[in-house]
Amino acid sequence: MGDPESVPIDWLDALPALLVVTDADGYILHCHGEIARSAVKVPRYGEYLANLFNRSSALFLETYLWPLLRGTGRLDEVYAPLVHADETALPCFVSARYIDTNNEPRILWLFFPATQRAQFEKELLEAKEVAQRLAIKLQAKNRRLDELARTDPLTGLGNRRVLREAYRLWRTRDGERSCRCAILMIDIDHFKQINDRFGHDEGDRVLLEVARCLRRCVRRSDVVVRYGGEEFSIWLPDASSDIATRVAEKIHACVREIDLPTSDLAVTVSIGIASSDDAASVVRLSELLKKADDALYRAKSSGRNRTVLARKVSW
């Protein structure tokens, strides 16, 4: 590569940037580059550099760029618009260096047009905003899908997944707590007859009414789920068998208030309860469910519309 002093002047004038050399006080000594012709006036020898900037950039030069340049000896890609021929801002990034020429301090200024870069950054920001909006929509969709995966669409109750999550949360929570717990398994008696005689719309209404009853009969800390078909389950954390039995009694009373189109068939439920009254150990969910299901079977086989309490579970 040749000596920079041997580069022809017309080559420098073809630079796709503006090259300005000033003395240490900012007065122009040389000016080259094609965008020099885009300024309001062609920069002239002895002219103060600030005249190339628009008003806000000139103020920025005096209050920020000069102190920074004198303190560090350089500037790197600082955004500072020049003045375009149509008196609008000409977006530019400026870099500058102190140089020493024959023991005379000089400042080399290089202004790069930022039109393409600004457009690219604008498009990048727009793309980022679009991506953020899509991410928000995707998160909302995922939350909705997760909600659908956890929720019974007819009754709005949780499903078995919610029951398992509630149990895990109870098992892993911090602090002092009782290990007592209980589960109720609830089945609507003669539900097939309700569907067959009155239609599925009436059957769905009964399911909704039973779900409302279950919600009204439990504590805020309890979890009611639709276990499947006409079967429901209630998780009672920190509850004794006595509490579970009282909840079952309230459920029977509430369900009896549900009306059917004829009086020869009533809405009733059978309930099986499994509990652990051993405050020193934590029972397995699978064991509780099995015991409660067995108790429910005994309730139905012994005449329905009743509650059967399983033997207490511990391990």
C-alpha positions as CSV (number, residue, x, y, z in Angstrom):
1,M,0.0,0.0,0.0
2,G,1.4,3.4,-1.0
3,D,2.1,6.5,1.1
4,P,-1.2,8.2,2.0
5,E,0.2,11.5,0.8
6,S,0.4,10.0,-2.7
7,V,-3.4,9.3,-2.8
8,P,-4.8,11.6,-5.5
9,I,-7.0,14.4,-4.3
10,D,-9.8,13.4,-6.7
11,W,-9.8,10.0,-5.0
12,L,-10.4,11.6,-1.6
13,D,-13.2,13.7,-3.1
14,A,-14.9,10.5,-4.1
15,L,-15.0,9.1,-0.6
16,P,-18.5,8.0,0.3
17,A,-18.0,9.9,3.6
18,L,-16.8,13.4,4.7
19,L,-13.2,13.7,5.7
20,V,-12.3,16.9,7.5
21,V,-9.0,18.0,9.0
22,T,-9.1,20.8,11.6
23,D,-6.6,22.4,13.8
24,A,-6.8,21.8,17.6
25,D,-9.4,24.6,17.9
26,G,-11.7,23.1,15.3
27,Y,-11.1,25.3,12.3
28,I,-11.1,23.6,9.0
29,L,-7.8,23.0,7.1
30,H,-8.9,20.3,4.6
31,C,-12.2,18.8,3.5
32,H,-12.8,15.9,1.2
33,G,-15.6,13.5,0.3
34,E,-18.7,13.4,-1.8
35,I,-21.1,14.3,1.0
36,A,-19.4,17.6,1.4
37,R,-21.5,18.8,-1.6
38,S,-24.7,17.8,0.3
39,A,-24.1,20.4,3.1
40,V,-25.9,23.7,3.1
41,K,-22.6,25.2,1.9
42,V,-19.3,23.7,0.9
43,P,-17.0,23.8,3.9
44,R,-14.3,26.3,3.4
45,Y,-10.8,26.7,4.7
46,G,-10.7,28.5,8.1
47,E,-14.4,27.9,8.8
48,Y,-15.4,26.6,12.2
49,L,-16.4,23.0,12.2
50,A,-19.6,23.6,14.1
51,N,-21.0,25.4,11.0
52,L,-21.4,21.9,9.3
53,F,-23.8,20.8,12.0
54,N,-27.4,21.6,12.6
55,R,-28.2,23.6,15.7
56,S,-28.7,20.7,18.1
57,S,-25.6,18.9,16.9
58,A,-23.5,22.1,17.1
59,L,-24.6,22.4,20.8
60,F,-23.8,18.7,21.2
61,L,-20.3,19.4,19.7
62,E,-19.6,22.2,22.2
63,T,-20.9,20.6,25.3
64,Y,-20.0,16.9,24.8
65,L,-17.9,16.0,21.8
66,W,-15.1,18.5,22.4
67,P,-14.7,17.7,26.1
68,L,-14.7,14.0,25.3
69,L,-12.2,14.4,22.4
70,R,-9.8,16.5,24.4
71,G,-10.1,14.1,27.3
72,T,-9.6,10.8,25.4
73,G,-8.0,11.9,22.1
74,R,-10.7,10.1,20.1
75,L,-14.4,9.7,19.3
76,D,-16.0,6.5,18.0
77,E,-19.2,6.4,16.0
78,V,-21.1,9.2,17.7
79,Y,-24.4,10.1,16.1
80,A,-24.3,13.8,15.1
81,P,-26.4,15.0,12.1
82,L,-25.0,17.5,9.6
83,V,-27.1,19.9,7.7
84,H,-28.5,18.7,4.4
85,A,-28.9,21.0,1.3
86,D,-32.7,21.1,1.9
87,E,-32.0,22.2,5.5
88,T,-33.1,18.9,6.9
89,A,-30.8,16.8,9.1
90,L,-28.3,14.6,7.3
91,P,-27.9,11.6,9.6
92,C,-24.2,10.9,10.2
93,F,-21.9,9.0,12.6
94,V,-18.7,10.9,13.4
95,S,-15.4,9.5,14.5
96,A,-12.4,11.6,15.3
97,R,-8.7,11.3,16.2
98,Y,-6.0,13.6,17.4
99,I,-2.9,13.4,15.1
100,D,0.5,15.1,15.2
101,T,1.7,16.5,11.9
102,N,5.1,18.2,12.0
103,N,4.7,18.9,15.7
104,E,1.4,20.6,14.9
105,P,-1.7,19.1,16.6
106,R,-4.5,18.2,14.1
107,I,-7.8,16.5,14.4
108,L,-9.0,14.1,11.8
109,W,-12.8,13.9,11.5
110,L,-14.7,11.3,9.5
111,F,-18.4,11.6,9.0
112,F,-20.2,8.5,7.7
113,P,-23.7,8.9,6.2
114,A,-26.1,7.0,8.4
115,T,-29.1,6.8,6.1
116,Q,-28.7,3.1,5.3
117,R,-27.6,2.2,8.8
118,A,-30.5,4.3,10.3
119,Q,-32.9,2.5,7.9
120,F,-31.5,-0.9,8.9
121,E,-31.7,0.0,12.6
122,K,-35.3,1.2,12.1
123,E,-36.2,-2.1,10.3
124,L,-34.4,-4.0,13.0
125,L,-36.4,-2.3,15.7
126,E,-39.6,-2.8,13.9
127,A,-38.7,-6.5,13.5
128,K,-37.9,-6.7,17.2
129,E,-41.3,-5.1,18.0
130,V,-43.1,-7.6,15.8
131,A,-41.1,-10.5,17.4
132,Q,-42.0,-9.2,20.8
133,R,-45.7,-8.9,19.9
134,L,-45.6,-12.5,18.5
135,A,-43.9,-13.7,21.6
136,I,-46.6,-12.1,23.8
137,K,-49.3,-13.7,21.6
138,L,-47.5,-17.0,21.8
139,Q,-47.2,-16.8,25.5
140,A,-50.9,-16.0,25.8
141,K,-51.7,-18.9,23.5
142,N,-49.5,-21.3,25.5
143,R,-51.2,-20.1,28.7
144,R,-54.5,-20.7,27.1
145,L,-53.5,-24.1,25.9
146,D,-52.2,-25.0,29.3
147,E,-55.4,-23.8,30.8
148,L,-57.4,-25.9,28.4
149,A,-55.2,-28.9,29.2
150,R,-56.0,-28.4,33.0
151,T,-59.7,-27.5,32.8
152,D,-62.9,-29.4,32.2
153,P,-64.6,-27.4,29.4
154,L,-68.1,-28.1,30.7
155,T,-67.9,-27.3,34.4
156,G,-64.8,-25.1,34.4
157,L,-63.3,-27.4,37.2
158,G,-59.8,-28.6,37.1
159,N,-59.0,-32.1,35.9
160,R,-56.8,-34.9,37.2
161,R,-53.7,-33.0,36.3
162,V,-54.8,-30.2,38.7
163,L,-55.4,-32.7,41.4
164,R,-51.9,-34.1,41.1
165,E,-50.3,-30.6,41.0
166,A,-52.3,-29.6,44.1
167,Y,-51.0,-32.6,45.9
168,R,-47.4,-32.0,44.9
169,L,-47.6,-28.4,46.0
170,W,-48.9,-29.5,49.4
171,R,-46.1,-32.1,49.7
172,T,-43.3,-29.6,48.8
173,R,-44.4,-26.4,50.6
174,D,-42.2,-24.9,53.3
175,G,-43.0,-24.3,56.9
176,E,-44.8,-26.2,59.6
177,R,-47.9,-28.1,58.5
178,S,-50.0,-31.0,59.4
179,C,-49.7,-34.2,57.4
180,R,-53.4,-34.9,57.7
181,C,-55.2,-34.9,54.3
182,A,-58.3,-36.4,52.7
183,I,-59.8,-37.1,49.3
184,L,-63.4,-37.5,48.4
185,M,-64.5,-39.4,45.4
186,I,-68.0,-38.4,44.3
187,D,-70.2,-40.1,41.7
188,I,-73.7,-39.0,40.5
189,D,-76.1,-41.8,41.1
190,H,-78.1,-43.2,38.1
191,F,-76.6,-40.5,35.8
192,K,-77.2,-42.7,32.7
193,Q,-80.9,-42.7,33.5
194,I,-80.9,-38.9,33.6
195,N,-79.3,-38.8,30.2
196,D,-81.5,-41.4,28.7
197,R,-84.8,-40.0,30.0
198,F,-84.2,-36.2,29.7
199,G,-81.4,-35.9,27.1
200,H,-77.8,-34.9,27.3
201,D,-78.6,-31.2,27.7
202,E,-80.3,-32.0,30.9
203,G,-77.4,-34.3,31.9
204,D,-75.0,-31.4,31.3
205,R,-77.1,-29.1,33.4
206,V,-77.0,-31.6,36.3
207,L,-73.2,-31.9,36.0
208,L,-73.0,-28.1,36.2
209,E,-75.3,-28.0,39.2
210,V,-73.3,-30.7,41.0
211,A,-70.1,-28.8,40.2
212,R,-71.5,-25.6,41.8
213,C,-72.6,-27.6,44.9
214,L,-69.1,-29.0,45.3
215,R,-67.6,-25.5,45.1
216,R,-70.0,-24.2,47.7
217,C,-69.3,-27.0,50.2
218,V,-65.5,-26.7,50.4
219,R,-62.9,-24.4,51.9
220,R,-60.9,-22.0,49.9
221,S,-57.8,-24.2,50.2
222,D,-59.6,-27.3,48.9
223,V,-59.4,-28.4,45.2
224,V,-62.5,-29.6,43.3
225,V,-61.9,-31.5,40.0
226,R,-64.0,-33.4,37.5
227,Y,-62.3,-36.8,37.6
228,G,-64.1,-38.1,34.5
229,G,-67.7,-38.5,33.3
230,E,-70.1,-38.1,36.2
231,E,-67.3,-38.6,38.7
232,F,-65.7,-35.8,40.8
233,S,-62.9,-35.6,43.3
234,I,-62.1,-33.2,46.1
235,W,-58.6,-32.7,47.6
236,L,-58.7,-31.6,51.2
237,P,-55.2,-30.6,52.4
238,D,-54.6,-30.5,56.2
239,A,-58.0,-32.0,56.8
240,S,-59.0,-34.8,59.2
241,S,-61.6,-37.5,58.4
242,D,-64.1,-35.5,60.6
243,I,-63.7,-32.5,58.3
244,A,-64.0,-34.7,55.2
245,T,-67.2,-36.3,56.6
246,R,-68.8,-32.8,57.3
247,V,-68.0,-31.8,53.7
248,A,-69.7,-34.9,52.4
249,E,-72.8,-34.2,54.5
250,K,-73.0,-30.7,53.1
251,I,-72.6,-32.1,49.5
252,H,-75.5,-34.5,50.0
253,A,-77.8,-31.7,51.3
254,C,-76.9,-29.4,48.5
255,V,-77.3,-32.0,45.7
256,R,-80.8,-32.9,47.0
257,E,-81.9,-29.3,46.0
258,I,-81.2,-29.9,42.3
259,D,-84.4,-30.3,40.4
260,L,-85.2,-32.7,37.6
261,P,-88.1,-32.5,35.1
262,T,-90.0,-35.3,37.0
263,S,-90.3,-36.1,40.7
264,D,-89.8,-39.8,40.4
265,L,-86.1,-39.5,39.9
266,A,-83.8,-37.4,42.2
267,V,-80.3,-36.2,41.9
268,T,-78.1,-38.0,44.5
269,V,-74.4,-38.8,44.9
270,S,-72.4,-41.6,46.4
271,I,-69.2,-40.5,48.2
272,G,-66.1,-42.4,49.2
273,I,-63.6,-40.8,51.6
274,A,-60.0,-41.7,52.2
275,S,-57.9,-39.8,54.8
276,S,-54.7,-39.9,56.8
277,D,-55.0,-38.7,60.3
278,D,-51.3,-39.5,61.0
279,A,-49.7,-36.1,61.5
280,A,-46.2,-37.7,61.4
281,S,-46.2,-39.0,57.9
282,V,-47.4,-38.0,54.4
283,V,-49.6,-40.4,52.5
284,R,-49.1,-41.2,48.8
285,L,-51.7,-39.7,46.5
286,S,-52.1,-43.0,44.6
287,E,-52.9,-44.8,47.8
288,L,-55.4,-42.2,48.8
289,L,-57.2,-42.4,45.5
290,K,-57.4,-46.2,45.6
291,K,-58.8,-46.2,49.1
292,A,-61.3,-43.5,48.2
293,D,-62.3,-45.3,45.0
294,D,-62.8,-48.6,47.0
295,A,-65.0,-46.7,49.5
296,L,-67.0,-45.2,46.7
297,Y,-67.6,-48.6,45.2
298,R,-68.9,-49.8,48.6
299,A,-71.2,-46.8,48.9
300,K,-72.8,-47.5,45.5
301,S,-73.1,-51.2,46.0
302,S,-74.7,-50.7,49.4
303,G,-77.6,-48.6,48.1
304,R,-76.1,-45.3,46.8
305,N,-76.9,-41.8,48.1
306,R,-74.5,-42.3,51.1
307,T,-70.9,-41.8,52.2
308,V,-68.4,-44.5,53.1
309,L,-65.2,-43.8,55.0
310,A,-62.2,-45.9,54.1
311,R,-59.7,-47.2,56.6
312,K,-57.2,-44.5,57.4
313,V,-54.2,-44.5,55.2
314,S,-50.6,-44.1,56.4
315,W,-47.1,-45.1,55.5
